[in-house]
Amino acid sequence: MITVQTGMHVAKQARKFDTRITHAHSTDAAAYLAYLKDRMLASVALGVPQPASNWLPRFEEEFE
């Protein structure tokens, strides 16, 4: 389910990615998390902000 959150705290959502990138178990995992973070920030730029909780399941599906 995709959630659009107007007024979302973007820095807080970005930190959720940063923490996972810092503690990633491989460079591939870190790179994929960085890609998802970029997609999240792109959604903000397009005016349809989606929280990290919309993006992180994609990482979990691929790496966990």
C-alpha distances in whole Angstrom, upper triangle without the diagonal:
4,6,10,13,16,19,17,20,19,22,21,17,20,22,19,19,23,24,22,24,27,27,25,27,28,28,26,23,24,24,21,19,22,20,16,18,20,16,15,18,18,15,17,20,19,18,14,14,11,12,12,10,7,11,12,11,12,15,15,15,18,20,20
4,7,10,13,16,14,17,16,19,18,15,17,20,17,18,21,22,21,22,26,26,25,27,27,27,25,23,23,23,19,18,20,18,14,16,17,14,12,15,15,12,14,17,15,14,11,10,7,9,11,9,6,9,12,11,12,15,16,16,18,21,21
4,6,10,13,11,14,14,17,16,13,16,18,16,17,21,22,21,23,26,26,25,28,29,29,27,24,24,24,21,19,20,19,15,16,17,14,12,14,15,11,12,16,15,13,9,8,6,7,10,9,7,10,13,13,14,17,18,18,21,23,23
4,6,10,9,12,12,16,15,13,15,18,17,18,21,22,22,23,26,27,27,30,30,30,28,25,25,25,22,20,20,19,16,16,16,14,11,13,13,9,10,13,12,9,6,6,5,7,11,11,9,12,15,16,17,19,20,21,23,25,25
4,6,5,9,10,14,13,11,14,17,16,17,20,21,22,23,26,27,27,30,31,30,29,26,25,25,23,20,21,20,17,16,17,15,12,13,14,11,10,13,13,10,8,6,6,7,11,11,11,13,16,17,19,21,22,23,25,26,27
4,5,9,10,14,14,13,16,18,18,19,22,23,24,25,28,29,29,33,33,32,31,29,28,27,25,23,23,22,19,18,18,17,13,13,14,11,9,12,12,9,8,7,9,10,14,15,14,16,19,21,22,24,25,27,28,29,30
4,6,8,12,12,12,14,16,17,19,20,22,23,25,26,28,29,32,33,32,32,29,27,27,26,23,23,23,20,18,18,18,14,14,15,13,10,13,14,10,10,8,10,11,14,15,16,18,20,22,23,25,26,28,29,30,31
4,6,9,9,8,11,13,13,15,17,18,20,21,23,24,25,29,29,29,28,25,24,24,23,20,19,20,17,15,16,15,12,11,14,12,9,12,14,11,10,7,8,7,10,12,13,15,16,19,20,21,23,25,26,27,27
4,6,6,6,9,10,11,13,15,16,18,19,21,22,23,27,28,27,27,24,22,23,22,19,18,19,17,14,16,16,12,12,15,13,10,13,16,13,13,10,11,9,11,13,14,15,17,19,21,21,23,25,26,26,27
4,5,5,6,9,10,11,12,14,16,17,18,21,21,25,26,24,24,22,20,20,19,16,15,16,14,11,12,13,9,8,11,11,8,11,13,12,12,8,9,8,9,12,13,14,15,18,19,19,21,23,24,24,25
4,5,5,6,9,10,10,12,14,15,16,18,20,23,24,23,24,21,18,19,19,16,14,16,15,11,13,14,11,10,14,14,11,13,16,16,16,12,13,11,11,14,16,15,16,19,20,20,22,24,25,24,25
4,5,5,7,9,10,11,13,14,15,17,19,22,24,23,23,21,18,20,19,15,15,17,15,12,14,15,12,12,16,15,13,16,18,17,17,13,12,9,9,12,14,14,14,18,19,18,20,23,24,23,23
4,5,5,7,9,10,12,13,15,16,17,21,22,21,21,18,16,17,16,13,13,14,12,9,12,12,9,9,13,12,11,14,16,15,14,10,9,6,6,9,11,10,11,14,15,15,17,19,20,20,21
4,5,5,6,9,10,11,12,15,15,19,20,19,19,16,14,15,14,11,10,12,10,7,9,11,8,8,12,12,11,13,16,16,15,12,11,9,7,11,12,11,11,15,16,15,17,20,20,19,20
4,5,5,6,9,9,10,12,14,18,19,18,19,16,14,15,15,12,11,14,13,9,12,14,12,12,16,16,15,17,20,20,19,15,14,11,9,12,15,13,12,16,17,16,17,20,21,19,20
4,6,6,7,9,10,11,12,16,17,17,18,14,13,15,14,10,11,13,11,9,13,14,11,13,16,16,15,18,20,20,19,15,13,10,7,9,12,11,9,13,14,13,14,17,18,17,17
4,5,5,6,9,10,10,14,15,14,14,11,9,11,10,7,7,10,8,6,10,11,10,11,14,15,15,17,19,20,18,15,13,11,7,10,12,10,8,12,12,10,12,16,15,14,15
4,5,5,6,9,10,14,14,14,15,12,9,11,12,8,8,11,11,8,11,14,12,13,16,17,17,19,21,22,21,18,16,14,11,14,16,13,12,16,16,13,15,19,18,16,18
4,5,5,6,9,12,14,14,15,12,10,13,13,10,11,14,13,11,15,17,15,16,19,20,20,22,24,25,23,20,18,15,12,14,16,14,12,15,16,14,15,18,18,16,16
4,5,5,6,9,11,12,12,9,8,11,11,7,9,12,11,11,14,16,15,16,19,20,20,22,24,25,23,20,18,15,11,13,15,12,10,13,13,10,11,15,14,12,13
4,5,5,9,9,9,10,8,5,8,9,6,7,10,11,10,12,15,14,15,18,19,20,22,24,25,24,21,19,16,13,15,17,14,12,15,14,11,13,16,15,13,14
4,6,9,10,10,12,10,7,11,12,10,10,14,14,13,16,18,18,18,21,23,23,24,27,28,27,23,22,19,16,18,20,17,15,18,18,14,16,19,18,15,16
4,6,9,10,12,10,8,12,13,11,12,16,15,15,18,20,19,20,23,24,25,27,29,30,28,25,23,20,16,18,20,17,14,17,17,14,14,17,16,13,14
4,6,7,9,6,5,9,10,9,11,13,14,14,17,18,18,20,22,23,24,26,28,29,28,25,22,20,16,17,19,16,13,15,15,11,12,15,13,10,11
4,7,8,7,8,11,12,11,14,16,16,17,20,21,21,23,25,27,28,29,31,32,31,28,25,23,19,20,21,18,15,17,16,12,13,15,13,9,10
4,5,5,6,9,10,11,12,14,16,17,19,20,21,23,24,26,27,29,30,32,30,28,26,24,20,21,22,19,16,18,16,13,14,15,13,10,12
4,5,5,6,9,10,10,12,14,15,16,18,20,21,22,24,26,27,28,30,29,27,25,23,20,22,22,18,17,18,17,13,15,17,14,12,14
4,5,5,6,9,10,10,12,14,15,17,18,20,21,23,25,26,27,29,27,25,23,22,19,20,20,16,15,16,14,11,13,14,11,9,13
4,5,5,6,9,10,11,12,14,15,16,18,20,21,23,24,26,27,26,23,21,19,16,17,17,14,12,13,11,8,10,12,9,7,10
4,5,5,6,9,10,10,12,14,15,16,18,20,21,23,24,26,25,22,20,19,15,17,18,14,12,15,13,10,12,14,12,10,13
4,5,5,6,9,10,11,12,14,15,16,19,20,21,23,25,24,21,20,19,16,18,18,14,13,15,13,11,14,15,12,12,15
4,5,5,6,9,10,11,12,14,15,17,19,20,21,23,21,19,17,17,14,15,15,11,10,12,9,7,11,12,9,9,13
4,5,5,6,9,10,10,12,14,15,17,18,20,21,20,17,15,14,11,13,13,9,8,11,9,7,10,12,11,10,13
4,5,5,6,9,10,11,12,14,15,16,18,20,19,17,15,15,12,15,15,11,11,14,12,10,14,16,14,14,16
4,5,5,6,9,10,10,13,14,15,16,19,18,16,15,15,12,15,14,10,11,14,11,10,14,15,13,14,17
4,5,5,6,9,10,11,13,14,15,17,15,13,11,11,9,11,10,6,8,10,8,8,12,13,12,13,15
4,5,5,6,9,10,11,12,14,16,14,12,11,10,8,11,11,8,9,12,11,11,14,16,15,16,18
4,5,5,6,9,10,10,12,14,14,12,12,12,11,14,13,10,12,15,14,13,17,18,17,18,21
4,5,5,6,9,10,10,13,11,10,9,11,10,13,11,8,11,14,12,13,16,17,16,18,20
4,5,5,7,9,10,11,9,7,6,7,7,10,9,7,10,13,12,13,16,17,17,19,20
4,5,5,6,9,10,10,8,9,9,10,13,12,11,13,16,16,16,19,21,20,21,23
4,5,5,6,9,9,8,9,12,12,15,13,12,15,18,16,17,21,21,21,23,25
4,5,5,6,5,5,6,9,11,13,11,11,14,16,16,17,20,21,21,23,25
4,5,5,6,4,7,9,11,14,13,13,16,18,18,19,22,23,24,25,27
4,5,8,8,11,13,15,18,16,16,19,21,21,22,25,26,26,27,29
4,6,8,10,14,16,18,16,16,19,21,20,22,25,25,26,28,30
4,6,9,13,15,17,16,16,20,22,21,23,26,26,27,29,31
4,6,10,13,14,12,14,17,19,18,21,23,23,25,26,28
4,7,10,12,10,11,14,17,17,18,21,22,23,24,25
4,7,8,6,8,11,13,13,15,17,18,20,21,22
4,5,6,7,9,11,13,14,15,17,19,20,20
4,5,5,6,9,10,11,12,14,16,16,17
4,6,6,7,10,11,11,13,15,16,16
4,6,7,8,10,11,12,14,16,16
4,6,6,7,9,11,12,13,14
4,5,5,6,9,10,11,11
4,5,5,6,9,10,10
4,5,5,6,9,10
4,5,5,6,8
4,5,5,5
4,6,6
4,6
4
